[in-house]
């Protein structure tokens, strides 16, 4: 099997397994309590995704000293709090990270 066929096959399998859960579960099955609990899932998952990208290096050890990602994350967080704009937060985080890497 060629690489492209394998990539497309894996993508279709992943898409269909995830889509089947969305399509088969009826919205009426969830009561208000389950909906309230599930509303917290994105905010609980987000730190688990972001933490390794900011605080861990390539070998998996925690890198606190001389880590420009931490400063860029703090700047992006402050911009996000004050501006309430996702685009401004993303651009400020990227710009501050690149500035800290290439200029400082």
C-alpha positions as CSV (number, residue, x, y, z in Angstrom):
1,X,0.0,0.0,0.0
2,X,1.4,3.4,-0.9
3,X,2.0,6.1,1.7
4,X,-0.8,8.4,0.4
5,X,-3.3,5.6,0.4
6,X,-2.4,4.7,3.9
7,X,-2.7,8.3,5.0
8,X,-6.1,8.7,3.4
9,X,-7.3,5.3,4.8
10,X,-6.2,6.3,8.3
11,X,-7.9,9.7,8.0
12,X,-11.1,8.2,6.9
13,X,-11.1,5.7,9.7
14,X,-10.4,8.4,12.2
15,X,-13.1,10.7,10.8
16,X,-15.8,7.9,10.6
17,X,-15.2,6.7,14.2
18,X,-15.5,10.3,15.5
19,X,-18.4,11.2,13.3
20,X,-20.3,8.1,14.3
21,X,-20.3,9.1,17.9
22,X,-21.7,12.6,17.0
23,X,-24.2,11.3,14.5
24,X,-25.6,8.3,16.6
25,X,-26.0,10.0,19.9
26,X,-29.2,12.0,20.1
27,X,-29.2,15.3,21.9
28,X,-32.3,14.4,23.8
29,X,-30.4,11.7,25.6
30,X,-28.5,14.3,27.7
31,X,-30.3,15.8,30.6
32,X,-29.3,19.3,31.9
33,X,-26.8,18.0,34.4
34,X,-24.9,16.0,31.8
35,X,-24.8,19.0,29.5
36,X,-23.5,21.2,32.3
37,X,-20.8,18.8,33.2
38,X,-19.8,18.3,29.5
39,X,-19.6,22.1,29.1
40,X,-16.5,22.0,31.3
41,X,-14.6,19.5,29.2
42,X,-12.9,21.9,26.8
43,X,-11.6,24.1,29.6
44,X,-10.3,21.0,31.4
45,X,-8.6,19.5,28.3
46,X,-7.0,22.8,27.1
47,X,-4.4,23.0,29.9
48,X,-3.4,19.4,29.3
49,X,-2.7,20.2,25.7
50,X,-0.9,23.5,26.4
51,X,1.3,22.5,29.4
52,X,3.6,20.1,27.6
53,X,4.1,22.5,24.7
54,X,5.2,25.3,27.0
55,X,7.0,23.7,29.9
56,X,8.5,20.5,28.5
57,X,11.6,20.2,26.3
58,X,12.2,17.6,23.6
59,X,13.4,15.0,26.1
60,X,10.3,15.4,28.3
61,X,12.0,17.2,31.3
62,X,10.6,20.3,32.7
63,X,12.3,23.4,31.5
64,X,11.7,26.5,33.6
65,X,14.9,28.6,33.3
66,X,15.6,30.4,30.0
67,X,12.4,29.3,28.5
68,X,11.0,31.9,26.1
69,X,7.7,30.0,25.7
70,X,6.7,30.8,29.3
71,X,7.2,34.6,28.8
72,X,5.4,34.4,25.5
73,X,2.5,32.5,27.1
74,X,2.2,35.1,29.9
75,X,2.2,38.0,27.3
76,X,-0.4,36.2,25.2
77,X,-2.5,35.6,28.4
78,X,-2.4,39.2,29.4
79,X,-3.3,40.4,25.8
80,X,-6.1,37.8,25.8
81,X,-7.5,39.0,29.1
82,X,-7.5,42.7,28.2
83,X,-8.4,42.5,24.5
84,X,-10.9,39.6,24.5
85,X,-9.7,38.9,21.0
86,X,-8.5,35.5,19.9
87,X,-6.6,36.9,16.9
88,X,-4.8,39.5,19.0
89,X,-3.9,36.8,21.5
90,X,-2.5,34.4,18.9
91,X,-0.5,37.2,17.1
92,X,0.8,38.6,20.3
93,X,1.9,35.2,21.5
94,X,3.6,34.4,18.2
95,X,5.3,37.8,17.9
96,X,6.5,37.8,21.5
97,X,7.9,34.3,21.1
98,X,9.7,35.1,17.9
99,X,11.0,38.3,19.4
100,X,12.4,36.4,22.4
101,X,14.0,33.7,20.3
102,X,15.5,35.8,17.5
103,X,16.2,39.2,19.0
104,X,16.8,38.7,22.7
